[in-house]
Amino acid sequence: MIAVGDLAPDFSLMDEGEKIRQLSDYRGHPVVLYFYPKDDTHGCTKEACGFRDDYRDYEQVEVTILGISPDSTKSHSKFKAKYRLPFTLLSDPGHRICDIYGTWGRKKFMGREYDGVLRTTYLIGTDGRVLHVYQNVKPAEHSAEILADLGKAGV
């Protein structure tokens, strides 16, 4: 798991429009890098729509939002269009970046155990260092929590 103070590992992934994006492209601006399990599911939709609804607040402080899941670029494109998401969604189908960030692991749902994305967000500073790690987030409240922390951090 990447910790507060660590340099966030750089990566290259395809976005919903099949354009390659690198984390280092956003250096100089704070980044909300959030890992989520699956497009168009209840919790993931609540989380994404929270970021959407608060998007102007993020724009005002020049924060970039990047969502990562193992879903395909096509799935991301549909999800983004359906909910009018104004930020980038990145496809990590082999969960390689999830592994690097420690967001892939054992989960339990309705008595069944399986491997998947552990809902986690990294707040990354302008210098590329991790300012805050959010684990086991509550999707409906998550965006407000991050905005409050951005205010405390003076961003």
For each residue, the residues with C-beta under 8 A, 3 or more apart:
1: 101 102 133
2: 6 8 9 100 101 102 122 130 133
3: 6 130 133
4: 130 131 132 133
5: 129 130
6: 2 3 129 130
7: 128 129 130
8: 2 23 31 33 122 124 128 129 130
9: 2 23 100 101
10: 22 23 24
11: 22 23 97 100
12: 20 21 22
13: 20 21 68 90 91 92 97
14: 18 19 20 21 73 90 91
15: 18 19 20 21 73 76 88 89 90 91
16: 73 76 77 79 80 88 89 91
17: 73 77
18: 14 15 73
19: 14 15
20: 12 13 14 15
21: 12 13 14 15 25 66 88 90
22: 10 11 12 25
23: 8 9 10 11 26 31 33 66 124 128
24: 10 27 128
25: 21 22
26: 23 29 31 64 66
27: 24 126 127 128
28: 126
29: 26 62 63 64 126
30: 61 62 63 64 123 124 125 126 131 150 155
31: 8 23 26 63 64 65 66 122 123 124
32: 51 58 63 64 65 66 121 122 123 124 146
33: 8 23 66 68 101 121 122 123 124
34: 47 51 65 66 67 68 120 121 122 142
35: 67 68 69 98 101 103 117 118 119 120 121
36: 43 44 47 48 67 68 69 117 119
37: 41 43 44 69 116 117 119
38: 41 44 69 70 71 117
39: 44 69 71 75 76 78 79 89
40: 44 45 75 78 79 82
41: 37 38 44 45
42: 45 46
43: 36 37 46 47 119 139
44: 36 37 38 39 40 41 47 48 69 139
45: 40 41 42 48 49 83
46: 42 43 49 50 139 140
47: 34 36 43 44 50 51 119 137 139 140 142 143
48: 36 44 45 51 52 67 79 83 85
49: 45 46 52 53 83 85
50: 46 47 53 54 139 140 141 142 143 144
51: 32 34 47 48 54 55 58 65 67 85 87 142 143
52: 48 49 55 83 84 85 86 87
53: 49 50 143
54: 50 51 57 58 143 144 147
55: 51 52 58 59 65 86 87
56: 59 60
57: 54 60 61 147
58: 32 51 54 55 61 63 64 65 147
59: 55 56 62 63
60: 56 57
61: 30 57 58 150 155
62: 29 30 59
63: 29 30 31 32 58 59 150 155
64: 26 29 30 31 32 58 87 88
65: 31 32 34 51 55 58 87 88
66: 21 23 26 31 32 33 34 87 88 89 90
67: 34 35 36 48 51 85 87 88 89 90
68: 13 33 34 35 36 89 90 91 92 97 98
69: 35 36 37 38 39 44 76 89 91 92 117
70: 38 91 92 93 94 95 98 117
71: 38 39 75 76 79 91 93
72: 75 76 91 93
73: 14 15 16 17 18 76 77 91
74: 77 78
75: 39 40 71 72 78 79 91
76: 15 16 39 69 71 72 73 79 80 89 90 91
77: 16 17 73 74 80 81
78: 39 40 74 75 81 82
79: 16 39 40 48 71 75 76 82 83 85 89
80: 16 76 77 83 84 85 89
81: 77 78 84
82: 40 78 79
83: 45 48 49 52 79 80
84: 52 80 81
85: 48 49 51 52 67 79 80 89
86: 52 55
87: 51 52 55 64 65 66 67
88: 15 16 21 64 65 66 67
89: 15 16 39 66 67 68 69 76 79 80 85
90: 13 14 15 21 66 67 68 76 97
91: 13 14 15 16 68 69 70 71 72 73 75 76
92: 13 68 69 70 95 96 97 98
93: 70 71 72
94: 70
95: 70 92 98 99 104 117
96: 92 99 100
97: 11 13 68 90 92 100 101
98: 35 68 70 92 95 101 103 104 117
99: 95 96 102 104
100: 2 9 11 96 97
101: 1 2 9 33 35 97 98 120 122
102: 1 2 99 105 118 120
103: 35 98 117 118 120
104: 95 98 99 115 116 117 118
105: 102 115 116 118
106: 113 114 115
107: 113 114 115 116 118
108: 111 112 113
109: 112 114
110:
111: 108
112: 108 109
113: 106 107 108
114: 106 107 109
115: 104 105 106 107
116: 37 104 105 107
117: 35 36 37 38 69 70 95 98 103 104
118: 35 102 103 104 105 107 135 136
119: 35 36 37 43 47 135 136 137 139
120: 34 35 101 102 103 133 134 135 137
121: 32 33 34 35 133 134 137 142 146
122: 2 8 31 32 33 34 101 130 132 133 134
123: 30 31 32 33 130 131 132 133 134 146 149 150 153
124: 8 23 30 31 32 33 128 129 130 131
125: 30 128 129 130 131 153 155
126: 27 28 29 30
127: 27
128: 7 8 23 24 27 124 125
129: 5 6 7 8 124 125
130: 2 3 4 5 6 7 8 122 123 124 125 133
131: 4 30 123 124 125 149 153
132: 4 122 123 146 149 153
133: 1 2 3 4 120 121 122 123 130
134: 120 121 122 123 137 142 145 146
135: 118 119 120
136: 118 119
137: 47 119 120 121 134 141 142 145
138: 141 142
139: 43 44 46 47 50 119 142
140: 46 47 50
141: 50 137 138 144 145
142: 34 47 50 51 121 134 137 138 139 145 146
143: 47 50 51 53 54 146 147
144: 50 54 141 147 148
145: 134 137 141 142 148 149
146: 32 121 123 132 134 142 143 149 150
147: 54 57 58 143 144 150 151
148: 144 145 151 152
149: 123 131 132 145 146 152 153
150: 30 61 63 123 146 147 153 155
151: 147 148 154 155
152: 148 149
153: 123 125 131 132 149 150
154: 151
155: 30 61 63 125 150 151
